[in-house]
Each structure stands twice: as structure tokens, then as C-alpha cells.
Amino acid sequence: MARYRALALALAASAVLALPARAQVLQRLTVRQLTLAADTTTPHTERRFHLIVTARVSERVSRLENIDLPLLASLELLGDQVTTTRNAQGTTYREVITVVAHHAGTTMIAPVTLDAVDARDGKAKRYFSNSLTLNVQGPGVLATAGPELGALARGIFDVLAWLVGGVALLAVVIALLRRPRRPAPPAPEPLPPAPLPPRARTRADALRDAALTLRADPTRASALHVRNAVRRMVGASDAETLEDVLRAIPDDEPMHGLLRALERAAFTHEADLASAVRAAIDRLEAMSA
Amino acid sequence: MNAHPQRLIDAMATTIVGQRDVVEALMLGLLANGHVLLEGPPGLAKTLACRTLAAALGGEFKRIQFTPDLLPSDIVGTRIFDQHERAFATVLGPIFANIVLADEINRAPAKVQSALLEAMQERQVTIGPQTHRLPLPFLVMATMNPLDSEGTYALPVAQMDRFLVKIDVGYPTRDEELEILERFAVRDTLPLEAVATLDDVARWRAQAHDVHLESKVKAYIVELVASTRERERAYIDYGASPRATLAIANLARGKAFLGGRDYVVPDDVRAVAPLALRHRIGFNYRVTTDGVGVAALLDRLIAAVPTP
């Protein structure tokens, strides 16, 4: 479980903080669709459900780069599966993220973003999906009941589900038989590109999320993930050390201080860890204010 | 006195123009209790740097000029017969000092090099029936001249491995050379007063030894050393030994300590890795014939390993 939590934080932090980097190369795409959905908007705590990201572009590409997932700080990531299919209409990207919520309440998931050069006008754009609001319910009857009662309730539920399903199917068949035949409607016009939202996510937004991540999980592992995410945000590669990164951004003193604080939080000894993480959170909050 | 190592570095800078890397590497050797091999053409202040460090520490300094006719007893000492006492007396050699400069170590034959290197490793010398412990701190700084290879005896790989660090001493920049001219053309080098004591060194070593090395940084060090055995096979006959792993860890702790930290960061490892790896990797002739160069290849090896 801890491994998944760490993975979730890593993905979340890296996703949120992955703002355009120094040497980012954007794909040239005609984005037709970018959506974020869930297989339920009222999930129960401790029951897994799925978030589904779908993107459609007119070009045939082997992969879609620069898709950034939102911060899933209130959910635990259990798995992630990406499929990319190509056909005559272009490319469809589908990512299914298996998650579980541990706390009841309303959770808002920020939009997924896709950075690309718009093939129609040649301009770099950031496309946003819809956001998603989840109303996480407490544990359901089946989850809280004893095993025998749970089995009985599940049996009743299955019978009712079959009955309701059967009635619905019958209603659909009757409706189809009674429906007068009409000429096929014209093919729908292709969707216009997703409108750009009024404000793109800023560095301050990303740093605020990073502060929340670190505050929620003030461990060394979390500090290391946030450190790596901030380094990616300023365009550092995996091979670069702190000194390399600082040299690349000579005039950004606040960022120097933040990177140093995160370096300390990631590598200091146990006795100093709590203080180092606090110092890093203070820096993150000061820069996101 | 409770001096800080930076004070020692600053004091050395009053005598040594430039060569900050050399001075820092000497300090790292001192903190990590390891010996230092300096390679560079004549006239680049190698001897002066060693002498200045000894003076700044108030320790005893001895210089041994290695020549083809040098004998082991010329280094470690010997027993001579005292006519008055009618008994053998032990005369300790120049190795009994805190800082020993072994100048042009590759000019002496293997048996003399071995005598020195055994003393370096065991920090004690046996003369006749008696074993004598060497003073603490005990630091050997050996120099090699890469230009005159005629009449030299190359150090065996196993003996090179005994040196904690190897420093390539380079030529000064134009500005530094101008400063050398202005500083020393009109007067001799001023004798340096001691700014730290041998007790300070012992204390610094204890503090540097306690510097925290996080598990991810340890893994990074292991990965770096392992990469010397796995990458760049066209240019490397054999990679670094586990002694290199220990050396990098100790040097990185020293580097962090000099930086005023009690924990090591990947930058420390990256900075000291060339010092510990340069002489422990078996580079083959293609490094020269292909015009790659040892320093560039080392940089490439190190840069290829992702930092934690």
C-alpha cells in the first residue's frame, strides 16, 4: 500500500509540476477531443474505481506526449494503463487510472492538460479537459456488513439488477418496434477545437499543489518526489545535479532557495528531516503566494 | 584553537595562487584520512601546496626525492651499530612525519615504491625487530611528472589503488599567472604560520565521518562505480574496484563537511567522483588514439548515471 501511495504521489507531483520545460518539444496536432471521465461520480471509500482520460487527434502518431494528469492527492493510485490506437481518422489515446478514495467528501479533480502546437494555425497551445467532481460516499452497506449479511445483500442486489435490466431491455425493444422509420440524419459536424480556458495553470499553482502534497505526506520519499518534480519544472534532466540546475537559472534566487531546501529535505539525516521538510513547505508556500 | 577547515583553505590561498581544486582535494584527503597523488608538469606548485598545508597545520613535513638509486631504508629508516653503546640503534627515516611529500614517486624502482605504499596502508613501519607507528595525522602526497617518462617505473595498478585521490594539476589561467608574477617576482614566498592544529584535524575527521549519507546517495555511488565496469567498453579494460566506492563515500562526506552540511547531496558525489575514479580505471590506448581524453571520458561516464 505504501508503495502505491508513493507511486501516486510521484505521479501526482510530477504530473502537476510538469510545466513546459526549457527544451520541451511539442507535437504538431489537431486536437479533436480531450475529456476526463470516471466510471462513477459517487464512489465509495475503499472501493476501487476508474478515471478515464480520452484524447483524439487527427494525426496518426505513435504516442501523445505532454499529456499531464492533475494532482490526485486525495486518491490513491492503484494502477495506470495507457492504450494508443491509430486508424484513418487519426489517433485515440485512452488512459485508465485505477484509484481508491480513503476519505468521504467532495473531491474536485482538475482538468487534464495537453500541450501541443495546433496544426491549424501553428501556435503552441495548452488544451484542457473538463474537470471532475466526485462525491465520495462512506463505506456502503455491503462493505460494512458481516460476510453472511453481505453475501445475502449481494444476492438480492443481483436478482433486482437482473429484473430491472430485463424490464429495461423489454422497454427498449418495444420502443424500437413502434418507432416510425425516418431518413438517417446527416453526419455531425466535427467538433471545434476545445476552447482554451481563460487562465493557464501557472508555476504558482504547481508549487501550491506541491506544498499541499508535501504537507499531506511529510516524508523523505515525498520530499524526493517533489524535489524531482520541481527540477523537471525548471527543465533539469535526470543527469543534472543541483549545481548544474542552479547554473542554468542564475537569476532566479527564490527558485535557488527552494531547490536547496528540497535537496536538504531529500537527503538530510532523520533528526533534521521534519525541520527540513517544513522549511521546504515554507519556501513552496512563499513562492506560490 | 577550534579552527574551521575553511580557515586552512583561506590560509593556503595566500600562498598558492589559483589551484583551488588542488587545495580542496588536499583538504579532502586530509579529512578522509587518505593519501594523495598529484600528477602534473614541473613548476605548478605541487610541492609548494604540500609544504604550505603542512605549515598551516603546524605539523612536521618531510620531502623525499625519489631517484632510481633510492633504497627502502632511505625511506623507512634503518638500524646502525653504535660503536660507543656497542649496540644497534634505530634511525627513523623521513617517512616519520605528519605530511610526507614523495616527489616523483615513479622515478624509484618497485621495491622502494612498495616500502612507501606498505607504510601508507598499514600506517606503521617495521625496522628490524621493532614496529613503529607513524604519527597522526599521516598523509602522503606523491607527485608524478607525466612529461618525462624515460627512466621511470610506472606505479602498478594495485599500488595506485592505495591513493585515495589522484589530482591532475593543470596550468594556471593567464590572470592567475599574472598574479603569480606580481606576488612572487619581488619577494620570496612568505612562511605560513599555523592556523590549525593536529587536534583540529582529528576533530574535523570525526565530524566528517559522522556526515549523513542517505541510502539513495549510497545507491548513486554504487551505480557510478558499477558504470565504470559496464559502460564505454571500447575505452576501458577494467573498471574501478569497491575501494573506489568507499573512497567516493568518504570524499563526499568530506566535501559536504567543507560545505558546512552534515548530509551528503548528489553534487558532493559528482564533484569528488573523478578524484577517486581517475586512477582506478584501466583506460586503454584508444582513449588517446581516438582523441577522447581521460577527463572527457570520465565526465561522460559520470554524466550518464542519473542522479537520485
Interface residues (C-beta under 8 A of the other chain):
Chain A: R220 L224 D238 A239 E240 T241 L242 E243 E263 R264 A266 F267 T268 H269 D272
Chain B: H212 E214 K216 V217 R261 D262 Y263 V264 V265 P266 D267 R270 A303 A304 V305 P306 T307 P308
